[in-house]
Amino acid sequence: MKHVCLAGVITLFVFTGCETTQQIINNLPNTTTGQPNSFQIASGLREALTIGTQHTASRLSAPNGFFANAVLKILMPPEAQKVESTLRSVGLGGVVDKAVLAMNRGAEEAAKSAAPIFVNAIKQMSITDALGILRGGDFAATNYFKQKTTAALTSAFSPVIANALKKVDATKYWSDVFTVYNRFSKTPVNTDLTAYVTERAISGIFHEVGLEEQKIRRDPAARVTELLKTVFGSPLAQNR
C-alpha cells in the first residue's frame, strides 16, 4: 500500500513540476466524495484537448480540409477583393482561382504539423488553469489555448506555411495576380501572403478545436475514455 501511495505522489510531482509539497498533498485522490480530484481534472482536460486537436489536425490536413469547408475556406483577403474583381473582369479569373486553391492547399499542408505543436502547449497547462477551465463556458479551454499559444503558434506556423505555399507555387500565383493587377492600377498592392494564410489557418484550427471542446462538454457519447466521463460528468463540469 505504501508503494502505491509513493507512486501516486511521484506521479503528481512529475505532472505538476514546481508544485509545492502541500499542493501535491492537496491533489491526492479524494476517496471520500468520489468526485474527481484536481489531478484527474487536469489530466482529463489535457486528454480532451489532445483528442480535439488531433481530430482537428487530421480533418484539416486531409485533401480539401480547408478548400471544401465553406466556413474555413481561405479566400482572397478583404484588401485584395478589388484586385480579384478587376482580374476576373478582364478574363483572368483562372489565375485568381489557382491562387485561392494554392492558399488552401498550403494551409492543409501546414495543418499536418499542428497536432504536436498543440500537444506541446497542452503540456504546459497547470492544475490551477485546469480547474478554472472546467468551471468555464463551452469554449473556456479553447479561449485559454488561444491566449497562451497564439503568438507561439504563429511563430511556429509561419515557416511551415511559407514552405507549404512555396511547395504548391502559391507564392508564384500570388505574384502573378498582383503583377497583372498592378498593370491596371496606379496603387500597387503588396500583401503578405504568408502572414495572411498563417492567420487564417490558425483561426480555422481554433474554430474546429472549439467545436471539439463543445462536443465533449455537451455530448456524453463524445467522452471516449473513462477519465473524460469522470471529469466532464462531475458536478464541477455540470454546474458552470
Secondary structure, DSSP 8 states (H G I E B T S, - for coil): -HHHHHHHHHHHHHHHSS--HHHHHHTS--TTT-S--HHHHHHHHHHHHHHHHHHHHHHHTSTTTTTT-TTT-----GGGHHHHHHHHHTT-HHHHHHHHHHHHHHHHHHHTTHHHHHHHHHTT--HHHHHHHHTS-TTHHHHHHHHHHHHHHHHHHHHHHHHHHHHTTHHHHHHHHHHHHTTT-SS-----HHHHHHHHHHHHHHHHHHHHHHHHHH-GGG--SHHHHHHHTSHHHH--
